Amino acid sequence: MGVLDSREPQGPLADKWTKHKNEIDLVNPANKRNIDIIVVGTGLAGGSAAATLAELGYNVKTFCYQDSPRRAHSIAAQGGVNAAKNYQGDGDSVYRLFYDTIKGGDYRSRESNVYRLAEVSTNIIDQCVAQGVPFAREYGGLLDNRSFGGVLVSRTFYAKGQTGQQLLLGAYAAMNRQIQRGKIKSYTRHEMLDLVLVDGKARGIIARDLVSGEIERHSAHAVVLATGGYGNLFFLSTYCMGANVMAAWKAHKKGAFFANPCFTQIHPTCIPVSGDHQSKLTLMSESLRNDGRIWVPKRLEDAQAIREGKLKPTQLGEEERDYYLERRYPAFGNLVPRDVASRAAKERCDAGFGVNKTGEAVYLDFSAAIMRYGKEKALTSGMKDVDDDTIRDLGEKIVEEKYGNLFQMYEKIVDQNPYKTPMMIYPAVHYTMGGLWVDYNLQTTIPGCYAAGEANFSDHGANRLGASALMQGLADGYFVLPYTIGDYLSDDIRTGAIPIDSLEFDAAEKNVKDRLEKLMSGTGIHSVDYYHKKLGKIMWNKCGMSRNAKELKEAIKEIAELRKDFWENVKIPGSPNGKNQELEKAGRVADFLELGELFAKDALERNESCGGHFREEYQTPEGEALRDDENFKFVSAWEYMGEPSDAKLHKEDLVYENIKVKTRSYK
């Protein structure tokens, strides 16, 4: 345990996955019936993995803290899922998807894993269509595609603005079939509180029933963690309120290395913060950048007048608007990658061109698209000499067909009609590229402990391209993990059931109960949210869209002090012996207070800018990220040594044999 061996197969890149599948060990169907697997998390990665493993014949237990697997945060994904089908005939291919993903991640991801992701992406669409996922279709009935940031082709399959929901319902239906067959035991309203190791192997978990408060032991021959990302570390994010790092962090503290924790994605199109009363933020899908144009006023006095309510954006003419992404990045325009678009928005707002009351918002405008679609509809309908109002009405109906639920959501939150006035957007924390380090088989540095989907680090480098999260989660769950886990489990066909009355389970349960008692023993001065908000402000202000050595050092010190205060003074009402949501939150925030320090430490160690990690000291004269490939072309894998400040850095050097590493440009 604790050795970085990526287990990448040898040979040509395009043959590696096929070669690997042909050479790994398998478990025959009769033996699968005697092997147990725990899957923690039931989003797209966990749900698809559980359904597929059970279909193969394994006995599966699933755990989620929600009241149903279908409430996983995957359901909130809006824009689409990528696949290299090339249905548009626009030059897409498996290699181009691989190249775009590597380049989009600023050359900080593992080549073989990314190529495999692109390769199996084509299977995802077939699988989901067979499940009945209602992907959007063109006029002739064929599946439709749209573009996302950082690419020059249309490869994103979508179901209006509800793609994650529809994909998750497909996985959930597959799960339900296995639940009915008795191959999956579903534990809802349960939270994993520790990973149990027996002879150095992951052999089970300690979970808490969130309704009764009971502490339970569950054993298995392997444990799969598919618990998503840790963006709620920042308090305000587009994540669901319950999203946490607990399962991954417990595995980290038992020996699983944590990779690239500072690689966090800031999404450029979110509804801006409106005040301190907020507890979360809302995403506006990247798909909106297909038709929306991002701009700010050209003149500072116009921006100020808009902020003061003296001027409306619709009163500014085209010549008075700065479409700054189109100006700076003409090749990609508004569809540059998320890290690039986010930094550009911050630069304009920092320069005084922000358009809401806080000065932290830019416009996303659909007026040009509405008129374009309206004119096209009028022409195809044989309408002549049509006035602008009629054209606008026709265009609005087409835009509503594409993005109607998103526009409705925006109007409900902001109380402005985005068909008539531009949306206001600003970057917000949305995804984490960092996560548990895994090898080519998706196994962590703990034998028998696997990580899938956003919980691992493997595919997106320093910046994820839009619509690739759903792709990775489904690829891992449906098409990668069910193959690779058999290679490990083939040694367990004679092991028999794992007992839960061992000394290892005793010790793990005692540690969990002791921690709960310690949480409840605070003096009761401040609420859990008090500490979470303080941590979030430290993270956003000093470890957010831009970072520097001075503030990162300050953040490390401030987080350590906040963590000490938390354990002494947090107030948790009620009892651990029953439903207690404050206790649930406290456990999650306690983990964030440790991860936050490691995050800052990782960002401080990486003396370069790449993707979502932007160090102010390392930038080009134009303000773009300046990589240091000579010294930092590696994965940072951190080993737990007792305190975040004592974490030990291991490096996995990244080798690119099939792609030329060069300065990332979208101009």
C-alpha positions in Angstrom: 0.0 0.0 0.0 1.2 3.5 -0.7 3.2 2.8 -3.9 2.4 4.8 -7.1 2.1 2.2 -9.9 -0.3 3.3 -12.6 -0.5 -0.2 -14.1 -0.8 1.3 -17.6 -0.6 -1.4 -20.2 2.2 -1.3 -22.8 1.8 -1.0 -26.5 0.2 1.4 -28.9 -2.3 3.9 -27.3 -5.3 2.8 -29.4 -4.7 -0.9 -28.5 -4.1 -0.5 -24.7 -7.6 -0.9 -23.4 -8.4 -3.9 -25.6 -5.1 -5.5 -24.8 -5.6 -4.9 -21.1 -9.1 -6.5 -21.1 -7.7 -9.5 -22.9 -4.9 -10.0 -20.4 -6.5 -9.3 -17.0 -7.9 -12.1 -14.8 -11.6 -12.7 -14.7 -14.1 -14.3 -12.3 -16.4 -16.9 -13.6 -20.2 -16.5 -13.2 -20.5 -19.2 -10.5 -17.8 -17.6 -8.4 -19.3 -14.1 -8.8 -22.3 -15.3 -6.8 -20.0 -15.7 -3.8 -18.3 -12.2 -3.9 -19.7 -9.1 -2.3 -19.0 -5.5 -3.4 -19.9 -2.3 -1.6 -20.7 0.8 -3.7 -20.8 4.1 -1.8 -22.7 6.7 -3.8 -25.4 6.1 -6.3 -25.0 8.9 -8.8 -24.1 8.2 -12.4 -20.8 6.5 -11.6 -22.0 4.6 -8.5 -25.5 3.8 -9.9 -24.2 2.5 -13.3 -21.4 0.5 -11.5 -23.8 -1.1 -9.1 -26.3 -2.1 -11.8 -23.6 -3.5 -14.0 -21.8 -5.4 -11.3 -25.0 -6.9 -10.1 -25.9 -7.8 -13.7 -22.6 -9.6 -13.9 -23.6 -11.7 -10.9 -21.8 -10.0 -8.0 -23.7 -9.4 -4.7 -23.8 -5.6 -4.3 -24.7 -3.3 -1.4 -25.2 0.4 -2.3 -25.1 3.3 0.2 -26.4 6.9 -0.2 -27.2 9.6 2.2 -30.3 10.6 0.2 -33.7 9.0 0.6 -33.4 7.5 -2.9 -30.5 6.8 -5.3 -32.2 8.9 -7.9 -31.6 12.0 -5.7 -27.9 11.9 -6.3 -26.4 15.2 -7.4 -25.8 13.8 -10.9 -29.5 14.7 -11.4 -28.6 18.4 -11.5 -26.4 18.1 -14.6 -27.9 20.2 -17.4 -26.0 20.5 -20.6 -25.2 17.1 -22.0 -22.8 14.2 -22.3 -19.9 14.0 -24.8 -19.3 11.1 -27.1 -17.1 10.7 -30.2 -19.9 9.5 -32.5 -19.2 12.1 -35.3 -22.9 12.1 -36.1 -22.5 15.7 -37.4 -19.8 14.7 -39.9 -17.8 17.7 -38.6 -14.4 15.9 -38.2 -14.8 14.4 -34.7 -13.1 11.2 -33.8 -11.9 9.2 -30.7 -8.5 10.8 -31.1 -9.9 14.3 -31.3 -12.0 13.8 -28.2 -8.8 12.5 -26.5 -6.8 15.4 -27.7 -9.4 18.0 -26.7 -9.6 16.5 -23.2 -5.8 16.4 -22.7 -5.5 20.0 -24.0 -8.5 21.2 -22.1 -6.9 19.8 -18.9 -3.8 21.8 -19.7 -1.6 18.6 -20.2 -2.0 17.4 -16.6 -3.9 14.1 -17.0 -2.8 10.6 -17.7 -2.7 9.8 -21.4 -3.9 6.2 -21.3 -6.9 6.8 -19.1 -8.1 9.7 -21.2 -7.8 7.8 -24.5 -9.8 4.9 -22.9 -12.4 7.4 -21.8 -12.7 8.7 -25.4 -12.8 5.2 -26.8 -15.7 3.9 -24.6 -17.6 7.2 -24.9 -19.3 5.9 -28.0 -20.8 3.0 -26.1 -22.4 5.3 -23.6 -24.9 6.7 -26.0 -25.9 3.3 -27.3 -26.4 2.0 -23.7 -28.5 5.0 -22.7 -30.7 5.0 -25.8 -31.4 1.3 -25.1 -32.5 2.3 -21.6 -34.9 4.8 -23.1 -33.0 8.0 -22.3 -34.9 10.7 -24.4 -32.0 12.4 -26.0 -32.9 15.4 -28.3 -33.3 14.5 -31.9 -33.1 16.4 -35.2 -35.9 17.0 -37.6 -35.3 13.6 -39.3 -35.3 11.7 -36.0 -31.5 11.2 -35.6 -29.8 12.1 -32.3 -28.9 15.8 -32.1 -25.6 17.3 -30.9 -24.5 20.7 -29.7 -21.1 22.2 -28.9 -19.4 22.8 -25.5 -16.4 24.9 -24.5 -12.9 24.1 -25.7 -13.8 22.2 -28.8 -14.4 22.9 -32.5 -17.0 20.1 -33.1 -20.5 19.3 -32.0 -20.2 16.0 -29.9 -22.5 16.7 -27.0 -25.7 14.6 -26.7 -28.4 16.2 -24.6 -31.9 16.0 -23.2 -33.0 19.7 -23.2 -31.4 21.1 -20.0 -32.1 18.0 -18.0 -29.5 15.5 -19.3 -28.2 14.4 -15.9 -31.7 13.7 -14.6 -32.6 11.5 -17.7 -29.3 9.6 -17.5 -29.6 9.0 -13.8 -33.1 7.7 -14.3 -31.7 5.2 -16.8 -29.1 4.0 -14.3 -31.7 4.0 -11.5 -34.0 1.8 -13.6 -31.1 -0.6 -14.2 -30.4 -0.6 -10.4 -34.1 -1.2 -9.6 -34.1 -4.3 -11.8 -31.2 -5.7 -9.7 -32.8 -4.7 -6.4 -35.9 -6.6 -7.4 -33.7 -9.6 -8.3 -32.1 -9.5 -4.9 -28.6 -8.8 -6.4 -28.5 -5.2 -4.9 -29.3 -4.3 -1.4 -29.9 -0.6 -1.3 -29.2 1.3 1.9 -30.7 4.8 1.7 -30.2 7.5 4.3 -26.9 5.9 5.3 -23.6 7.7 5.4 -20.2 6.0 5.3 -18.1 7.1 8.3 -15.0 4.9 7.9 -13.3 2.4 5.7 -12.4 -0.9 7.3 -9.1 -2.5 6.3 -8.3 -6.2 7.0 -4.7 -7.3 6.3 -4.2 -4.1 4.4 -7.2 -4.7 2.1 -10.5 -2.8 2.0 -13.0 -5.2 3.4 -15.9 -3.1 4.4 -17.3 0.1 5.9 -18.8 1.6 9.0 -22.0 3.4 8.2 -24.5 5.5 10.2 -28.2 5.1 9.7 -29.1 8.8 9.4 -32.7 8.2 10.6 -32.1 6.0 13.7 -28.5 7.1 14.4 -27.4 3.4 14.6 -23.8 2.6 13.7 -23.7 -0.4 11.3 -20.9 -2.7 10.1 -20.9 -3.9 6.4 -18.3 -6.2 4.9 -17.4 -6.9 1.3 -14.5 -8.2 -0.8 -14.1 -4.8 -2.4 -15.3 -1.2 -1.8 -16.1 1.2 -4.6 -16.3 4.9 -3.7 -18.4 7.0 -6.1 -19.2 9.9 -3.9 -18.6 12.8 -6.2 -16.5 15.9 -5.6 -15.6 18.3 -2.7 -16.6 21.6 -4.1 -18.7 22.4 -1.0 -15.4 23.1 0.7 -16.0 26.6 -0.6 -19.4 26.7 1.1 -21.0 28.5 -1.8 -21.0 26.3 -4.9 -23.3 24.8 -7.4 -23.2 21.4 -5.6 -26.2 20.1 -3.7 -26.2 21.0 0.0 -25.2 17.5 1.2 -22.3 16.9 -1.2 -19.2 16.1 0.9 -15.8 14.5 0.9 -16.3 12.2 3.9 -16.0 8.8 2.2 -12.9 9.8 0.1 -11.3 11.5 3.1 -11.8 8.5 5.3 -10.1 6.4 2.6 -7.3 8.9 2.4 -6.7 8.7 6.2 -6.5 4.9 5.8 -3.8 5.1 3.1 -5.4 6.2 -0.2 -3.4 9.0 -1.7 -5.3 12.2 -2.5 -4.3 13.6 -5.9 -4.2 17.2 -7.1 -6.6 18.6 -4.5 -6.1 22.2 -5.7 -7.4 21.4 -9.2 -10.9 22.9 -8.8 -13.2 24.0 -11.6 -14.8 27.5 -11.5 -17.8 27.4 -13.9 -18.2 30.7 -15.8 -22.0 30.7 -16.1 -23.6 30.7 -12.7 -26.2 33.0 -11.2 -24.2 35.6 -9.2 -24.0 35.8 -5.4 -26.7 38.2 -4.1 -25.7 38.4 -0.4 -24.6 36.7 2.8 -27.9 35.0 3.2 -27.2 32.4 0.5 -26.3 28.8 1.2 -25.7 27.7 -2.4 -25.4 28.9 -6.0 -27.2 27.9 -9.2 -25.6 26.8 -12.4 -26.7 28.1 -15.8 -25.6 25.4 -18.3 -22.6 25.8 -20.5 -24.8 24.8 -23.4 -26.2 28.4 -23.2 -22.9 29.6 -24.5 -23.8 28.0 -27.9 -26.2 30.8 -28.5 -25.6 33.3 -25.8 -22.9 36.0 -26.3 -21.0 37.3 -23.2 -20.3 41.0 -22.9 -19.8 44.0 -20.6 -20.1 47.7 -21.4 -17.1 49.2 -23.2 -17.2 52.3 -21.0 -16.7 52.3 -17.3 -19.4 55.0 -16.9 -22.0 52.8 -18.6 -21.1 49.9 -16.3 -21.4 52.2 -13.3 -24.8 53.5 -14.5 -26.1 50.0 -14.9 -25.0 49.1 -11.4 -26.8 52.1 -10.0 -30.0 51.3 -11.9 -29.8 54.4 -14.2 -29.2 52.4 -17.4 -30.5 49.2 -18.8 -28.4 46.8 -20.9 -30.9 46.8 -23.7 -30.3 50.6 -24.1 -26.7 50.0 -25.1 -26.0 49.5 -28.9 -23.7 46.9 -30.4 -20.9 49.4 -30.7 -21.1 50.2 -26.9 -20.7 46.5 -25.9 -17.4 44.6 -25.4 -17.9 41.0 -26.4 -14.6 40.3 -24.7 -14.4 36.5 -25.3 -15.0 37.0 -29.0 -12.4 39.8 -29.0 -9.7 37.9 -27.2 -10.3 34.4 -28.5 -11.7 34.7 -32.0 -11.2 31.0 -32.9 -13.4 29.7 -30.1 -15.3 32.9 -29.1 -17.8 32.3 -26.3 -17.0 28.6 -26.2 -13.5 28.8 -24.7 -12.8 26.3 -21.8 -14.3 27.1 -18.5 -11.1 28.2 -16.7 -10.4 30.7 -19.5 -13.9 32.1 -19.6 -14.0 32.4 -15.8 -10.7 34.3 -15.5 -11.7 36.6 -18.3 -15.0 37.4 -16.5 -13.0 38.1 -13.3 -10.6 40.3 -15.1 -13.4 42.5 -16.6 -15.2 42.7 -13.2 -11.9 43.5 -11.3 -11.4 46.3 -13.9 -14.7 47.8 -12.9 -17.0 46.6 -15.7 -19.2 44.4 -13.6 -22.9 44.9 -14.2 -24.8 43.9 -11.0 -24.9 45.7 -7.7 -21.9 43.9 -6.3 -19.9 44.5 -9.5 -19.4 40.8 -9.9 -21.5 39.8 -13.0 -21.3 39.9 -16.8 -24.0 39.6 -19.4 -25.1 36.5 -21.3 -27.2 37.8 -24.1 -29.5 35.8 -26.4 -30.9 38.6 -28.5 -28.8 37.8 -31.5 -29.6 34.1 -31.4 -33.3 34.8 -31.0 -33.4 37.0 -34.1 -31.2 34.6 -36.1 -33.5 31.6 -35.3 -36.5 33.8 -35.9 -35.4 34.8 -39.4 -34.5 31.2 -40.3 -37.9 30.0 -39.1 -39.7 32.7 -41.1 -37.8 31.8 -44.3 -38.5 28.0 -43.9 -42.1 28.8 -43.2 -42.5 30.8 -46.4 -43.1 34.0 -44.5 -42.2 37.3 -46.3 -41.8 40.9 -45.2 -41.9 39.9 -41.6 -41.5 42.6 -39.0 -39.0 42.3 -36.1 -41.6 41.6 -33.4 -42.8 38.6 -35.3 -39.3 37.4 -35.9 -38.5 37.8 -32.2 -41.6 35.8 -31.3 -40.6 33.0 -33.6 -37.0 33.0 -32.3 -38.1 33.0 -28.7 -40.1 29.8 -29.3 -37.1 28.0 -30.8 -34.8 29.1 -27.9 -37.5 28.0 -25.5 -37.4 24.5 -27.1 -33.7 24.3 -26.6 -33.3 25.9 -23.1 -36.7 26.5 -21.8 -36.3 25.0 -18.4 -33.0 26.9 -17.8 -34.7 30.2 -18.7 -37.5 29.4 -16.4 -35.1 28.6 -13.6 -33.3 31.9 -14.1 -36.5 33.9 -14.1 -37.7 32.2 -11.0 -34.5 33.0 -9.1 -33.6 36.5 -10.5 -37.1 37.8 -11.4 -36.0 38.9 -14.8 -37.1 37.6 -18.2 -34.0 36.4 -20.0 -35.8 36.4 -23.4 -36.2 40.2 -23.0 -33.0 41.2 -21.1 -29.6 39.6 -20.9 -28.9 37.1 -18.1 -26.3 38.1 -15.5 -23.7 35.4 -14.8 -20.5 35.1 -12.8 -18.1 32.2 -12.1 -18.7 29.8 -9.2 -17.2 26.5 -7.9 -18.7 23.7 -9.9 -16.5 20.6 -10.0 -13.3 19.2 -8.7 -10.7 17.6 -10.9 -8.7 16.4 -7.9 -9.7 13.3 -6.0 -8.4 10.0 -4.9 -5.4 8.8 -6.9 -6.3 5.7 -8.9 -4.4 3.4 -11.3 -5.5 2.3 -14.7 -7.9 -0.2 -13.0 -9.4 2.7 -11.0 -8.0 1.2 -7.8 -6.6 3.5 -5.1 -3.4 2.9 -3.3 -5.4 0.7 -0.9 -5.9 -2.8 -2.4 -9.6 -3.5 -2.9 -10.6 0.2 -2.7 -11.8 1.7 -6.0 -12.8 5.2 -6.9 -15.1 6.1 -9.8 -16.4 9.3 -11.4 -15.6 12.7 -9.8 -14.3 11.0 -6.7 -11.1 10.1 -8.5 -8.6 12.3 -10.3 -7.9 10.3 -13.4 -9.3 12.0 -16.6 -9.6 15.8 -16.5 -6.2 17.1 -15.5 -6.3 20.8 -14.4 -9.6 21.6 -16.1 -12.6 19.6 -17.2 -14.3 20.2 -20.5 -18.0 20.8 -20.4 -20.2 17.6 -20.7 -17.3 15.4 -19.8 -18.3 14.7 -16.2 -21.3 12.6 -17.2 -19.1 10.9 -19.8 -16.5 9.9 -17.2 -19.1 8.8 -14.6 -20.9 6.5 -17.0 -17.7 5.3 -18.7 -16.3 4.3 -15.3 -19.5 2.7 -14.1 -20.7 0.9 -17.2 -17.6 0.0 -19.1 -14.4 0.3 -17.1 -14.8 -0.8 -13.4 -16.9 -3.9 -14.2 -13.9 -5.2 -16.2 -11.0 -4.1 -14.0 -12.4 -5.0 -10.6 -12.5 -8.7 -11.6 -8.7 -8.7 -11.9 -8.5 -8.0 -8.2 -11.4 -10.2 -7.1 -10.1 -13.2 -9.0 -7.9 -13.8 -5.9 -10.9 -13.9 -3.6 -12.9 -16.7 -5.0 -11.9 -19.0 -2.1 -12.0 -16.3 0.6 -15.6 -16.7 1.7 -17.7 -14.1 3.4 -15.9 -11.4 5.2 -16.8 -11.5 8.9 -17.8 -8.3 10.7 -16.9 -9.5 14.2 -13.1 -9.0 13.7 -10.8 -6.8 15.6 -10.5 -4.5 12.6 -14.2 -3.8 12.6 -14.2 -3.4 16.3 -11.5 -0.7 16.1 -13.1 1.1 13.2 -16.5 1.3 14.9 -14.9 2.5 18.1 -13.1 5.3 16.2 -16.4 6.3 14.6 -18.2 6.5 17.9 -15.3 8.3 19.6 -15.4 10.9 16.9 -19.1 11.4 17.2 -18.8 11.9 20.9 -15.9 14.4 20.4 -18.1 16.4 17.9 -20.9 16.5 20.4 -18.6 17.6 23.3 -17.9 21.2 22.0 -18.7 24.1 24.3 -21.5 25.2 21.9 -20.5 28.7 21.0 -21.0 28.6 17.2 -23.1 26.7 14.8 -21.6 24.4 12.1 -22.6 26.8 9.4 -20.6 29.6 11.1 -17.4 27.5 10.6 -18.4 26.4 7.1 -19.0 30.0 6.0 -15.7 31.1 7.5 -13.8 28.3 5.7 -15.6 29.1 2.5 -14.5 32.7 2.6 -10.9 31.8 3.2 -11.0 29.3 0.3 -12.7 31.7 -2.2 -10.6 34.7 -1.3 -7.2 33.0 -1.1 -7.5 29.7 -2.9 -10.2 30.6 -5.6 -9.9 31.8 -9.1 -6.5 33.2 -8.5 -3.9 32.4 -5.9 -0.5 33.6 -4.7 2.1 32.3 -2.3 1.5 35.0 0.3 -2.3 34.4 0.6 -1.9 30.6 0.3 0.4 30.6 3.4 -2.1 32.8 5.2 -4.9 30.4 4.2 -3.0 27.4 5.6 -2.5 29.2 9.0 -6.1 30.5 9.1 -7.6 27.1 8.3 -5.6 25.3 11.0 -6.7 27.9 13.5 -10.3 27.6 12.4 -10.1 23.8 12.7 -8.8 24.1 16.3 -11.6 26.5 17.2 -14.2 24.2 15.5 -13.3 21.2 17.6 -13.4 23.3 20.8 -16.5 25.5 20.3 -18.8 24.0 17.7 -22.4 23.8 18.8 -24.4 20.6 17.9 -27.8 20.3 19.4 -29.7 17.0 19.9 -28.2 13.6 20.3 -26.1 11.2 18.1 -28.7 8.5 18.8 -31.2 9.5 16.2 -31.8 11.8 13.3 -29.5 14.8 13.7 -28.7 16.8 10.6 -26.4 19.2 12.4 -24.3 16.3 13.5 -24.2 15.1 9.8 -23.1 18.6 8.7 -20.5 18.8 11.5 -18.8 15.6 10.4 -18.6 16.8 6.8 -17.3 20.3 7.8 -14.7 18.7 10.0 -13.4 16.8 7.0 -13.5 20.0 4.9 -11.4 21.8 7.5 -8.6 19.2 7.0 -9.0 19.0 3.2 -8.9 22.8 2.9 -5.4 22.9 4.4 -4.2 20.2 2.1 -5.8 22.0 -0.8 -3.8 25.2 0.0 -0.7 23.2 0.6 -1.0 21.6 -2.8 -1.6 24.9 -4.5 1.4 26.4 -2.7 3.7 23.6 -3.8 2.7 23.8 -7.5 4.7 26.8 -8.6 3.0 27.2 -12.0 -0.4 28.1 -13.5 -2.3 25.4 -15.3 -6.0 25.1 -16.0 -8.1 26.0 -13.0 -5.0 26.4 -10.9 -4.0 30.0 -11.5 -1.0 31.3 -9.6 -0.7 35.1 -10.1 3.1 34.8 -10.1 3.0 32.6 -13.1 1.2 34.1 -16.0 1.9 35.4 -19.6 1.9 39.1 -20.4 -1.6 38.6 -21.7 -2.8 37.2 -18.3 -3.0 33.6 -19.4 -1.9 30.5 -17.4 1.9 29.9 -17.6 2.8 26.2 -17.2 6.1 24.9 -16.1 6.3 21.5 -17.9 10.0 21.0 -16.9 9.3 21.0 -13.2 5.6 20.3 -12.7 4.4 17.9 -15.4 3.3 15.4 -12.8 0.3 14.3 -10.6 0.6 15.4 -7.0 -0.4 12.5 -4.9 -0.5 13.2 -1.1 -0.1 10.6 1.6 -1.8 11.1 4.9 0.8 11.4 7.8 -1.4 12.5 10.7 -2.0 16.2 10.0 -2.6 18.0 6.7 0.6 20.1 7.2 2.6 16.8 7.5 1.2 15.2 4.3 3.9 13.6 2.1 4.0 14.4 -1.6 4.5 11.6 -4.1 4.8 12.4 -7.8 3.4 10.5 -10.8 5.3 11.8 -13.8 3.1 12.3 -16.9 4.5 11.0 -20.2 2.9 12.1 -23.5 4.0 9.8 -26.3 1.0 10.3 -28.6 0.4 14.0 -28.3 2.6 17.1 -28.6 2.6 19.1 -25.4 2.5 22.8 -26.3 1.2 26.1 -25.0 -2.6 25.9 -24.8 -4.1 28.5 -27.1 -7.8 29.2 -28.0 -7.2 32.3 -30.1 
